[in-house]
Amino acid sequence: MEIDEFKEMFNKNVNASTVVNKNIMTMIYADSNSPLTALEKKLRITLYIFPVVTILFSGRFFFQEAKHHGPTSWLLFGILSLEFLVSLLNYMVTRSLRRAEGPVKQNLIAKLTLLQKRYKWYFAAHNCLILLIAVLLEITIHYHWDSNFEGWSHVNILLRIVVYIILFITQFIIKYRSQKDHYGQYIEKLQVLSGQMQ
């Protein structure tokens, strides 16, 4: 009798777990308002924006004299290229999440951890490149590599440094919030959902 009761309880638990997993998988994969769908859309928009930026930069580089192609312009284009590359790689990961291969929960957790690490790495690299722009700008001013910054060279160095610090802090906050709103919140929601799977 006790064995039958145990089997019945076990079957109920298995069935309950299956129902919970199916509900969560529906929320992740099938729901049009799911965090995965939202994340995918945000990344796709980023991929559409980059070709437009590339065309604008190409026009600048082709139609301006070589002396106006300062290192800061190239570095800015490098930052945008890095953002495109990270978005492309992360878009490929989100597309692969749609293919529920192997153990679904482990697969989800592993890929979401990869996305989170990649965004942390990108955020750090982005901020280092922004600092490098300020350094390159000062070098450009010192060696007169770009006539566009001649006016900026007449500003007191201490005031320039204060402006760089203010701009860096401002872009740091904006980038952090933007990354959180556009990507981070959806990754966190997916992590919560995957954590509820049994």
C-alpha positions, 0 to 999 in steps of 0.5 A, a space after each residue: 500500500 505504501 509503495 502504491 502511495 509513493 508511486 502516486 505521489 511521485 507521478 503527481 510531482 513529475 506531472 506537476 514539474 512537466 506542466 511547470 516546465 511547459 508553461 515556462 517554455 511557452 513563456 520563453 519561446 512561444 509568447 510574442 511578449 517574451 523577454 527572448 523576443 524583446 531581446 531579439 528585436 532590440 538586437 535586430 534594430 542595432 544591426 539595422 542601424 550600423 549600415 546607415 552609420 557605415 554609409 555616413 562614415 564612408 561619405 566623410 572619409 571619401 569626400 574629405 581630405 586625408 588631413 581631416 581623417 583624424 585618429 579620433 574619427 577612426 577610433 569612434 568608428 571602431 567603437 561603433 564597429 565593436 558595438 555592431 560586432 557584439 550585437 551580431 554575436 549576441 543576436 546569434 546566441 539569442 537565435 540559437 536559444 530558440 533551438 531547444 537542444 539537449 537539456 533545456 534548462 542548462 542550455 538556457 543558463 549557459 547561453 544567458 551567462 555568456 550574454 551577460 559576460 559578453 555585455 560586461 566585457 563590452 561595457 568595460 571595453 567601451 569605456 576604455 575606448 572612450 578614455 582613449 578618445 580623450 587621450 588621442 584628442 590631446 595627442 592630436 591637439 599637441 601635434 596638430 594632426 586635425 585642424 578641426 580641433 584647433 579651437 579646442 587647443 586654445 582652451 586651458 588644459 585643466 578646463 579640458 580635463 574637467 570637460 573630459 571627466 564630466 563627459 566620461 561620467 555622463 556617457 558612463 551613466 547613459 551607456 549603463 542605463 541604456 544597456 540595462 534597459 535594452 538588454 540587461 532587463 531581458 536577460 535577467 527575466 530569462 534567468 529568473 524563468 530558467 531558474 524556475 524550471 525543474 
